[in-house]
């Protein structure tokens, strides 16, 4: 348990290091916080903070640098952080300029977030936990060949060719597609499979195709993502000095492993989560922090918006940005599904 004075000193060290990216000396803390104690007292407190694992001194005579534990205590001390009202209005205006098209929203969210926090921003496409059938079209290409076009919840469209054992005219395909669109609406692949025995041979073949498409979507690891701001992170002093750190991040992005590495297996359903350094499950991002939030509709489609950067990141600004943009995206996704969420704009 830290004393109030120790907490004040730690907050000063973390705040100054986030801003300047250089070790923080004791005399800088005195001028920053106007503490009515001697430099010797401050140095003694800093020794205690170092012993407890909150900070480290790179060299004996050097200033202090926060460790993961110090950043965690700092983040916990921030309380509720708000996105500035004037910036809310600007963000809302920019989203209103975009047509009702989800890829445009996600791309804008990634760009705005990256610009505001000066780090990598990653936004994933909203998806349901399991694919749900929405609509089917069957298009005859040849007597025994048809194209199945399957529309899933979340505005996902996938398709596959089907080779039948006999000629199937377009009129029959249209009837089958219409009936399946009605009977399978909202069902998962497993639920559709349960109905398979009641169908004709041709219909069973079509169902096999649909289930295969849906299971492939369910197993797909690399979700479609929208990313911006890599150049901001690569220009951070930590990465400029550490080639290995830079290489790790770029390889994660090139191999499409970044999302899998930064999204925790258990992510809270609401609110912003901050994962610092070695708190990340993936060793590849142990030198980074992740600020992440879900967005969307829990019963329809859910995506994530996150920021990745060195542990020395502007946490208050990042938490506020991710929190507000997640609410904006949730409201927009709700509208796509014909639902309404509370207004998140800054207007009175």
N, C-alpha and C positions, 0 to 999 in steps of 0.2 A: 504494500500500500504506500503510495507516494504522498509526501506532505504537500500542502498547497504551494509552498515555495519551490519544491522540486518539480511539481507539475508546471508551474509558470516558467521555470528555466527550460524544461523539456520542450514546452510549446514554442518558446523562443528559438531554441536550437532547430527544431523541425521547420518552423516557418521560415527562418532565415536560410536554411540549407535548401529548401524547396525553391526559394527565390534566386539564390546566388550560385548554388551548386559548388560551393567551396566550404571547407571545414570552418566551423563557427568558434571563434575564440571567446574566452570568458569576458573580456572587456566589451565585446560587441553585445553580449547579453545585458550587461549593466545599462548601456545606453538605450537598448531596445525596450526594456521593461521598466526602467527607472526604479529598480529595486533598492530599497534603503538598507543594503547590506554591503559588506566589503567584498572586494574581488576575491579575497581568500575564502570567504564563505561560499561564494558562487563556485569557486574551483572545487571545494570540498563536496558540494552538492553534485557537481559534474562527475567526480570520482565515484560517488555513490550510484549515480545513474549508469555509469559504465560498468560497475560491478554487478548491477542488477540486469544488465543486458539490454538497456534502452538505447545506448549510444556507444560509439567506439571512437578512439583517437587513432588515426592512421599512423601517427608518429608521436613519440613522447611529448614533444614540444608543440605539436600541432593542435588545432582546434578540434571540435567534435563533429561527428557525422552520425545521423540517426541509423539505428538498425530496425529490422522488421517490427520488433516489439515496441520501439519508440514510435514508429509510424502508426501502429495499431492503437496505442494510447492516444495519440494525437487525433486520429479519426474519431475515436469514441468521444473525445472532448468537444467535437464540432457541434454536436446537437443537430437540430434541424436547419438545413441550409436551403435558402430560397433562390429560385431563378429570378433575376431582376425583371420587374414589371415592364420596363421600357424594351428590354430584349425579348420578352414574351410577345409583345405586339409585333415586333419585327419578324420573329419566327412565324407567328400565325399568318401574317400577311404573305410571307414567302410560300407557305404551304397552300394558301388559298389561290395562288397564281398557277398551281399545277393542276392539270386535269385529274379526274378521279381515276387514277391509275397507280397501282401499288408500287411498281418498280420505281416510278418517279418520286414517290414519297420516301422510299427507303434510301434511294440515292441522295436525296436532299438531306435526310436526317444524318447520314454518314458524313456528308460534307460539312454541314453546320456544326456538328459535334466536334469533328477534327479541327476545324478552324478555331473554335472557341477554347478548346483545351490543349491544342498544340501537341496532340498525340494521335496514334492510330485509332480510328473509330471503325467498328464492325457491326453491321446490322444484318440479321438473318431474316429470310423470308418466313412469314408466319405459316405454321403448319399445325395440323391436328396430330394428336399422339398416334392415331392409327388412321390410315386413309379411309375416307367415307365416300361412297358412291353418290354421284349427283345426277349425271346424265350420260346416255350412250347414243352414239350414231354408228350405224353400220352402212358402209358404202361399197356397193358391188363394183369390182374392178374387172373381173372375168367371171365366167360361169361358176367356177369353183373357188374363186379368190375374192376376199373382201377385206376392207380396212376397218378395224374397230377403233373409233375415236372416243376415248373415255374422259369425261370431265369429272374431277374430284373436288371436294370442298377445298377452299383456299385458292380457288381460281387456277388449279393445276390441270393441265391437259396432257394426256399421254396416248399413244396409239401403237397398234401392232397389226400385222397382216395375219389373216386366218385362211388356211387352206382346207376347204371342205372335201368330204369324200364323194359328194354328189353336187350337181348344179343347184345353186340357191338363188332364185331371182331377187331383184331389188325389192319387189313388193313384199316378199316374205321377210326379208331382212328388216324392212321398215316396221313391220308389225312386231317382230321380236324385239327390236330396239325400243319401241314405244312401251311394250309391256314390261321389259326389264327396267326401263327408266322409272316406271311407276312402282314396281314391286321391290326394287333394290334401293330405292331412294333413302339415303342416310345410313346404309348398312356398311359394315366393315367386310374385309375379305373373308374372315372366318364365318360371319353370319351368312354371307352369300353362299359359301360352300355347303352349309347345312341344308340349303334349299335345292341342291343340285340333283338329288335323286328323283325329284318330281318332274324333271324336264326331259324333253326329247333329246335324241342323240346330237342333233345340230345345236340345240340350246346348251347342252352340256359342254360341247366343244367351245362355244362362245364364252360360257362361264369360266372354263379352264383358262382361257385367254385373259379374261378380266381379272381373275384372282391372281394370275401371274403378274400382270401389270401392277396391281395394287400391292402385292407383297414386295415387288421390286422397289416401289416407292417407299414402303415402310422400312426397308433395309438400307435405303440410300444413306450413306454416311456423310457425304459432302453436300451439305445443304447449300442452296444458292445464297450467296452473301454479297453485300455491298460494302466496300471498304474505301476509306480515304484517310489521308494524313500520314502515310508511311514516311514521307520526307520529313515531317515534323519530328517524329520519334528518332529517325536516324541522325538528325542534327542535334539531338540532346547531347550534352557534354559526356555523359556516361558511355554512350555508344560511340561517340567520336574517338574516345580514348581506348575503347575495348572492341577490337575487331571480332573476337569470338562471340560477344554479345550481339553484335550486329548480324553476324552470320546465322546465329540461332534463329533470330526473328525472321530473317528473309527466307530461310529454308522452310520454316513452318508455313509461311505464306505460299511459297512456290509449290510445296507438296500438299497444299490444301488441308493442312493439319491444324491451322490456327484455331478454328472454332472448337474443334474437339479438345484442344489443349487448354482453352481458357474457360469453357463453360463447365461449371461444377456438375457432378452427377446429381446432386440435390440442390437445386436453385429455388430459393423462396418464391412463392407464387406472386407476391406483391412487394414493391419497394426496391430500393437500390442495395446491392450487396457489394462490399469491398473486400477483395482477396489480395493479400499483401505477400509478395515474395514467396517464401517457402510454404505459405498456406495453400498455394496452388497445388493441385494434385499432380500435374505434369511437371517433371523435373526440368523440362526444357524452358519453362517460364518461371523458374524460381528466382530469377533476378528482376522480374517484372511484377507490376501490380495490375489488377484487373478491376474495373468498376463496371458492374453489369446489372441489367434489369430486364425482366420479362416485359412484353407488351402484347396487346391483343385481347382476345376473349378466351377465357380458360375452357369454355365448353365448345368452342368453335375452332379457333386457330391462334397459335401462340408463337411469337418470335422473340429474339433477344436483341438488345442494343447494348454495346459494350465499348469500353475504352481500354487500350493496352498501352502501357508505357513503363519506363523505369520506376522503381519504388519511390523515387523523388519526383512525385507528380503533384500538381495543384489539386489536392483532394476535394476541398470545399467546392471549387469551381466545377470540377469534374462530376461530383455527386449531384450537384444542382442541375447541370446540363443533361446528364443521362436520365435523371428523374423526370425532368420536364419533357424531354423529347419522347420518353417512353409513354407519357400520358397523352401527348399529341398523337402518336402513332396508334395508341389504343383507341382513341376517339375516332380516328379515320377508319381503322379496321372495323369497328363497330358499325359505322355507317354503311360499309360494304355489305354487312350482314343484316341491314335493316334495323339496327338497334341504336340506341342513344346512350352515351355515357355523359356524366356531368361535364359542363363546360370548363376547359382548362385555360382559357385565354386570360390575359391580364386586364381585360376591360372591366370596368365597374358596371 
